[in-house]
Amino acid sequence: MMNWPLWSLLMVLGSSSAAASVYKYVDAQGTLSYTDDLGLAAPFKPQEMEYLDPDPDKVKLRYTASGNLFIINELHGPVTVTLLLSQQLGVQSHRDLREPIVVPARSEQFVDTLRYSGSGQLEITHSFIIGMPSAVQDSELQLPFRGRFRVSQGFNGGYSHHLPGNRYAIDVPMPEGTPVLAARPGVVLDMKMGFRGNSQDPASRAQTNYIRLLHADGTMTVYAHLRTGTARVSAGQSVHVGEMIAESGNTGYSTAPHLHFAVQRNDGQRLVSIPFHIQGQVPTQGSWLGN
């Protein structure tokens, strides 16, 4: 006779407003957790979260009493999902649940029918990376704004460009309200535009307005610190190169009005930024971009 303890899904989210960084880790029981307490996470090899991540509840697990497990993806682009099971012994499945699962945009995908005959409660958690794995190493782009401005922080910038997701980002100071343009044709994958105000406290990184576009080769462009409520596009919308998508601003962790711009790809483990050229030019610190 099968032993079916109550299944549950567990996701503990740390508050990003209490500290400069949020960390995710998998504890000794195999449970994925989030915290702003590095000391708590330290024994479990924590990973610092990027500050332009989509809402965690956009990707969910659903299970039925008969053991059918599904993944729901509400985003307008694919996601790569990794499952974590609190118990390994006694779990019967038809697929290797350790392998990442790519779930298409705006879909619910059947994973497997699970049987569990072990002891103790079985908890299933998940993490996800937006996009699907891509091997693209460089990108050629058009200007992401209207006007001519100077790069204040370039690739590997020592002030704030040190995490994998923004190592190859640039910061370009410009007046608030400057038109921000799509650097490539794509689809609006994710966006946040309701935050107001700015701060030099790194804890404000989570209150940054941004738009993320998904492109045909699997890469994504990110436009951040945008002016509140100025989006000219909506999630799921297709945009063409040079189309105005919003106005530049000064929201979140920002010392002055500027545009933070990066190209990212899913490397199978996390989002990483990659080098890029704008109209054939490498945007180095101090260089001028635009006409």
Protein Blocks (a to p, Z undefined) as FASTA:
>chain_A
ZZddddddddddddfklpmbdcddddfkopacddfbfklmmmnopadddfkbccfklpcc
dddfkopacdddfbfcdcddddddfbfghpacfbdfkbccdddehiaddfbdcddfbecj
ddddddddedjddfbfbdcdddfbecjdddfbdehiaklmmbfklmmgccddddehiacd
dfbdcddfbdcfkbgcddfbfklmmmcccdddddfkopacddehiaehiafbdehiacde
hiafbdcddehjdfbdcddddddddehjaccdddddeehiacdehiaedZZ
